[in-house]
Amino acid sequence: MGNNNITDILKMAILMERRGKAFYEKVAEQATSTEVQNIFKIMAKEEDLHIAILSKQYISFEKNKTFQKTDIKDSENKDNIANLILSKDLKKQISAAGYEAAAIASAIDMENKAIDVYSKRAKETTDSNEKELFQWLADWEKGHLKILSDMNKELMEDIWYDNKFWPF
């Protein structure tokens, strides 16, 4: 792949992460539940980490035309998001048809897009450092997606039960 395409992919990845951060910060700001605010603040903070890593790689690639080896480990932040659970108290605070639930659904779409872009790039590249970076990002976003999907599923089930949408 030509260098222009690689820099375009890095620019797109940085932009996706910045949009994700802005979205998560806005949801945290507007959410009425402290627990929902915390979830989205953690996710915004993680997007900051992704922006920093991608920006560093962009600068390195522009200068050296190679990806640098990065020390990307599962950090405390990843553990924070992976351990979040939709508690009964939190479920009571979120209406399945309310703002927070709509934000969760939108976030699921954003995470799916990021996973697709990062996974595709990890498969396409022959550069081992680039492959490692994009696979790591895809895996991290899969963690976000799981949390969001689990939350969305539980909220939908609650509204189905409350409104007797079940077929039995």
C-alpha positions, 0 to 999 in steps of 0.5 A: 500500500502506498504511503499516502494510503497509510497516512490517510488510514492513520488520519481517519483512525485519529479522527474516529477516536476524536469523534468517539471522545467528543461523543462520550464526553458529551454523553457523560456531560448530559447523562443524569446518572452518575454511574452512566457519566462515569462509564462514558468518562472512562471511555472518553479517557480511553479514546484519549489514549488511542489518539495519543498512540495513533498520533505518535505513530502518524508522526513516526510514519511521516518522518521515517515511513515506518511504524515504530514498535510500541509498548502497548499493554492492557492498561488499567483503563482497559480493566476499568471498562471491562469490569463495568456491569450494568447494576440493578440500580443503574438499570433503574436510572436508565430508561430503555427509550431515553437519552442514555439508551440512545447514546449507548445504541449510537456508541455501538455503531461507532465501535462497530465501525472502528472494529471494522477499520482496525481489523481490516487494516490489521489483516491487510498490512505486512508490517508487523508493528502496524499489524500489532497496533491495529489488532490491539486497537480492534481488540480494545474496541471489541471490549467497548462493544461488549460492554455497550452491547450487554448494556443495550441488551439488558435495557431492551429486555427490561422494556420488553418485559415491562411492555409485555413484548414477549411472544409467550 
